[in-house]
Amino acid sequence: MAARDFYEVLGVKRDAGADEIKKAFRRLSRKHHPDTGGTEEKFKELNEAYQVLSAPEKRAQYDQYGRYFGGEGPPGAGGAPPGWPGGGYSPVDMGDLGDLFGNVFSGFGGGGARQSAARRGSDLTYELSLDFDEALAGVSTKVDVQRSERCATCKGGGAKPGTSATSCPACGGTGHIQTGGGMFAFSRPCPRCGGSGRVIESPCSACKGKGAVLRMKPVTVNVPAGVTDGGKLRFKGKGEPGAAGGPAGDLYVVTRIRKHPFYTRDGADVLMDLPVTLTEAALGTEITIPAPDGTKVKLKIAEGTQDGKLHRISGKGAPKLKGSGRGDLKVKARVTVPTDLDAEQKELLRRFESSRGEDVRAHIK
């Protein structure tokens, strides 16, 4: 089968600039890399095309003579030019293309560092219910978290007492299987041992060969003052233990705040609905109310206060999680309408309405 044209391989025109060629190679490499679902053959073809078209001298030779393999070189040359496929081939300089896949290229060409069997432990999540007052004041408490602990029977080895794990015969104990060769060699975790390099023929009956068992363990959680419902606190290293000496994961505590009889939260501000009688709203009054910090504050209700009127008391809300100080206490007046008037009270209201002589709905007629 005739070799494909390098420009066709990268999907660019023959007059494409260096940046256009690089962008095409980056895009196609992401798509066709073996570790992202592509094939080694296609990826090799892309690299061959890029190493030639990205180098001005090689590209000029290619434009003049075309592609040569197996000793077939330009007329009179007796072979492919140095650095060409089939000639004195040298691996393509990936340059800043190494960020295509993060560590994907670490196993490329056999030159990358082999991954360690050590692995970070998994993160855990725990929902902690708090009273409204506890959330405002902060609290230190112990929570029971289910996480893996080293198996006491096998001392964490995973093998039945009296036996031990053996080197994996599939990968020779390296934990990796290498496919391909030369520049296009790829290293993958061994499917037999899962990358650990060990196999357990007689697993521990207590942990089923895992080396760890689930246990409920108390963890001290310090909740700062001012946490909100749905807030997330991170406790580093309190999650699952790492494997083969890897670091432990983290514990994330999600705070759930129980409802308060009359307070609600809006960040650091605390909201409160205050019932006010018709008489208090009409004539005005002064009412003593409790603040979230446990103190008492006096609130002045002005004459003619309407339902929904908002009063702000500065610095009497919840502690601010970021920065210092507290939010505000926002009190909304809720004018209550009596529902159990007797005949005399109803007559007094009618006489009052008649004495006012106003039409409150004149503007909607």
C-alpha positions in Angstrom: 0.0 0.0 0.0 1.4 3.4 -1.0 2.3 5.7 1.9 0.0 8.6 2.5 1.1 12.1 1.8 2.4 13.8 5.0 0.2 16.9 4.4 -2.8 14.6 4.0 -1.9 12.8 7.2 -2.0 16.1 9.2 -4.9 17.5 7.2 -3.1 20.7 6.1 -2.4 22.4 2.8 1.1 22.3 1.3 1.6 26.0 2.0 0.6 25.6 5.7 2.7 27.6 8.2 4.6 26.2 11.2 1.9 27.2 13.7 -0.9 25.6 11.6 1.1 22.3 11.3 1.7 22.3 15.1 -2.0 23.0 15.9 -3.0 20.2 13.5 -0.6 17.7 15.1 -1.8 18.7 18.7 -5.4 18.2 17.8 -4.9 14.9 16.0 -2.6 13.5 18.7 -5.2 14.0 21.3 -7.7 12.1 19.2 -5.5 9.2 18.1 -3.1 8.6 21.0 -3.4 4.9 22.1 -4.1 5.9 25.7 -7.1 7.9 24.6 -8.6 5.3 22.3 -6.5 5.6 19.2 -4.1 3.2 17.6 -0.3 3.0 17.7 -0.2 2.8 13.9 -2.1 6.0 13.4 -0.2 7.8 16.1 3.1 6.7 14.6 2.0 8.0 11.2 1.2 11.4 12.7 4.6 11.6 14.4 6.4 10.7 11.2 4.5 13.4 9.3 5.1 16.0 12.0 8.8 15.4 12.4 9.3 16.1 8.7 6.9 19.0 8.2 8.0 20.8 11.3 11.6 20.9 10.3 12.4 23.4 7.5 15.2 21.4 5.9 13.4 18.0 6.1 10.2 19.6 4.7 12.1 21.1 1.8 13.6 17.7 1.0 10.2 16.1 1.3 8.6 18.7 -1.0 11.4 18.0 -3.6 11.7 14.2 -3.4 8.7 12.9 -1.6 8.6 10.1 1.0 11.3 7.4 0.9 11.6 4.1 2.9 13.9 1.1 3.1 17.0 2.6 1.4 15.0 4.3 -1.4 16.2 7.8 -1.3 16.4 10.9 -3.5 18.0 10.2 -6.9 21.7 9.7 -6.4 21.5 9.7 -2.6 21.6 6.0 -2.0 19.2 6.2 0.9 16.8 8.4 2.9 18.2 11.6 4.4 19.4 11.5 8.0 16.6 11.9 10.4 14.0 10.5 7.9 11.9 7.3 8.5 14.0 4.5 7.0 17.2 6.5 7.3 19.2 7.8 10.3 15.9 8.2 12.2 15.9 10.4 15.4 12.8 10.8 17.6 10.7 13.9 17.0 11.4 16.7 19.5 8.0 17.1 21.2 9.0 20.5 22.6 6.1 22.2 24.2 3.8 19.5 22.9 4.4 17.4 26.1 1.4 19.1 27.7 -1.0 17.3 25.4 -1.9 14.7 27.8 -0.2 15.6 31.1 1.7 12.4 32.0 0.5 10.4 28.9 3.9 10.8 27.3 5.7 9.8 30.5 5.7 6.2 29.2 6.4 7.2 25.6 9.4 5.7 24.0 10.4 3.9 27.1 12.0 7.0 28.5 9.4 8.0 31.0 9.5 7.3 34.7 7.6 4.3 35.8 4.6 5.0 38.0 4.9 4.0 41.6 2.5 1.6 43.1 1.9 4.1 45.9 -1.6 5.7 45.6 -3.3 8.5 47.5 -6.3 7.4 49.6 -9.9 8.3 48.6 -11.6 11.3 50.0 -14.6 10.8 52.3 -17.7 12.9 52.8 -19.7 13.2 56.0 -22.9 15.3 56.6 -23.0 17.0 60.0 -26.3 18.3 61.4 -26.0 21.4 63.6 -28.5 23.5 65.6 -28.8 27.1 64.4 -27.0 28.4 67.5 -24.1 25.9 67.1 -23.5 27.0 63.5 -23.3 30.6 64.7 -21.1 30.0 67.7 -18.9 27.2 66.2 -18.4 23.8 67.8 -15.9 21.0 68.3 -17.4 17.6 68.1 -16.5 14.0 67.3 -18.1 12.2 64.3 -17.9 8.5 63.5 -16.5 8.0 60.0 -16.4 4.7 58.3 -13.1 4.2 56.6 -10.6 1.5 55.7 -8.1 0.4 58.4 -5.2 -1.9 58.2 -6.3 -5.5 58.6 -5.0 -6.9 62.0 -5.1 -10.5 60.8 -2.8 -10.2 57.9 -1.0 -7.0 59.1 -2.1 -5.3 55.9 -0.4 -7.7 53.6 -3.6 -9.2 52.2 -2.3 -12.8 52.3 -3.5 -15.6 54.6 -1.3 -15.8 57.8 1.7 -18.1 57.1 1.7 -17.2 53.4 2.8 -14.2 51.4 2.2 -12.4 48.2 4.4 -13.4 45.2 5.8 -11.5 42.3 3.3 -11.2 39.5 4.3 -13.6 36.7 2.6 -11.5 34.0 4.7 -8.3 34.6 7.7 -9.8 36.5 6.8 -7.7 39.5 7.1 -4.3 37.8 3.3 -3.6 37.8 3.4 -2.6 34.1 3.1 -4.2 30.8 5.0 -2.7 27.8 3.6 -2.9 24.3 5.2 -1.8 21.0 8.9 -0.9 20.8 11.4 1.8 20.2 10.0 5.3 20.2 6.4 3.9 20.2 6.6 1.7 23.3 3.7 2.2 25.7 3.6 1.2 29.4 0.3 0.3 31.0 -0.7 -1.1 34.4 -0.6 -4.9 34.5 -4.1 -6.3 34.3 -3.2 -9.4 36.3 -2.0 -7.5 39.4 -3.6 -4.2 38.9 -0.3 -2.4 38.9 0.9 -3.6 42.3 3.4 -6.1 40.9 2.2 -8.7 43.4 -0.4 -11.5 43.4 -2.0 -13.2 46.4 -2.7 -16.9 45.9 -4.1 -17.4 49.4 -6.0 -14.3 50.4 -6.7 -13.4 54.1 -10.1 -14.5 55.2 -10.7 -11.4 57.3 -10.1 -8.8 54.5 -10.5 -11.0 51.4 -7.0 -10.1 50.3 -7.5 -6.3 50.4 -5.2 -5.8 53.4 -7.8 -3.5 54.9 -11.2 -3.7 56.6 -14.0 -1.1 57.1 -14.1 0.4 60.6 -16.0 3.1 62.3 -13.5 5.6 63.7 -14.2 8.8 65.6 -12.7 12.0 64.1 -12.6 15.3 66.0 -14.2 18.0 63.8 -13.7 21.7 64.6 -16.5 23.7 63.0 -15.7 27.4 62.8 -18.3 30.0 63.8 -20.6 31.2 61.1 -20.9 28.0 58.9 -23.8 27.9 56.5 -26.2 25.2 55.4 -24.5 23.1 52.7 -21.1 24.5 53.6 -18.1 22.2 53.1 -15.2 21.9 55.5 -12.0 20.1 54.5 -9.9 18.1 57.0 -6.7 17.1 55.3 -5.5 13.5 55.8 -8.6 12.4 57.5 -9.9 10.3 54.6 -9.0 6.8 53.4 -5.4 5.7 54.0 -3.2 5.6 51.0 -2.0 2.4 49.4 1.7 1.3 49.5 2.7 4.3 51.5 0.7 6.8 49.6 -0.8 9.8 51.4 -4.2 9.6 53.0 -7.2 11.3 51.4 -9.2 14.1 52.9 -12.4 14.2 54.8 -15.1 16.7 53.7 -17.7 17.6 56.2 -20.9 19.1 54.8 -22.8 21.2 57.4 -26.6 20.9 57.6 -28.3 23.5 59.7 -31.5 22.7 61.5 -34.4 25.2 61.2 -34.7 27.9 63.8 -38.2 28.9 65.1 -37.8 32.5 63.8 -34.3 33.0 62.3 -33.1 32.3 58.8 -29.7 32.9 57.2 -28.6 34.9 54.2 -24.8 34.4 54.3 -23.6 36.4 57.4 -26.9 38.2 57.7 -29.7 36.8 59.9 -33.3 37.4 58.9 -36.3 37.6 61.2 -40.0 38.2 60.7 -41.4 40.3 63.6 -45.2 40.2 64.3 -46.6 43.7 64.8 -50.3 44.5 65.8 -52.4 46.9 63.8 -52.3 49.4 66.7 -48.5 49.1 67.0 -48.0 49.6 63.3 -50.4 52.6 63.2 -49.2 54.4 66.4 -45.6 53.2 66.6 -43.9 51.5 69.5 -40.6 50.2 70.8 -40.1 46.4 71.0 -37.3 44.5 72.7 -36.2 41.5 70.6 -33.5 38.7 71.0 -30.4 39.0 68.8 -28.6 35.8 67.5 -25.6 36.5 69.7 -27.8 36.1 72.8 -28.2 39.8 73.7 -31.4 41.8 73.7 -31.9 44.8 71.4 -34.6 47.5 71.2 -36.3 48.1 67.9 -38.3 51.2 67.2 -41.4 50.7 65.1 -42.3 54.1 63.6 -45.8 55.5 63.3 -47.6 54.2 60.2 -45.2 51.3 59.6 -46.4 49.2 56.7 -46.3 45.4 56.4 -42.9 44.2 55.1 -41.0 47.2 56.4 -37.3 46.1 56.8 -35.3 47.2 59.8 -31.5 46.6 59.8 -29.5 46.2 63.1 -25.8 46.4 62.2 -23.4 43.8 63.6 -26.0 41.6 65.1 -25.9 38.8 62.5 -23.7 35.7 62.1 -19.9 35.7 62.3 -18.3 36.2 58.9 -16.3 33.1 57.7 -14.0 35.3 55.7 -12.6 38.4 57.4 -13.7 39.7 60.8 -16.9 41.0 62.3 -20.5 39.9 62.0 -23.3 40.4 59.5 -26.5 42.3 60.2 -29.8 41.3 61.8 -32.6 42.2 59.3 -36.0 42.4 60.9 -39.1 42.6 58.7 -42.3 43.9 60.3 -45.3 41.7 59.7 -48.5 43.4 60.5 -51.0 41.0 61.9 -54.8 41.2 61.2 -57.1 40.0 64.0 -59.4 37.2 63.0 -61.6 36.8 66.1 -63.2 40.3 66.6 -66.5 40.4 68.5 -69.4 42.6 67.5 -68.4 45.6 69.5 -64.8 45.6 68.1 -66.2 45.3 64.6 -68.5 48.3 65.1 -65.5 50.3 66.4 -63.5 49.5 63.3 -66.4 50.5 61.1 -66.8 53.8 62.9 -63.0 54.4 62.6 -63.1 53.7 58.9 -66.1 56.1 58.4 -64.3 58.8 60.3 -61.3 58.5 58.0 -63.3 59.2 54.9 -60.6 58.0 52.6 -60.7 55.8 49.4 -57.5 53.7 49.5 -58.3 52.1 46.1 -58.9 55.4 44.2 -55.8 54.8 42.1 -57.0 51.6 40.6 -60.5 52.7 39.5 
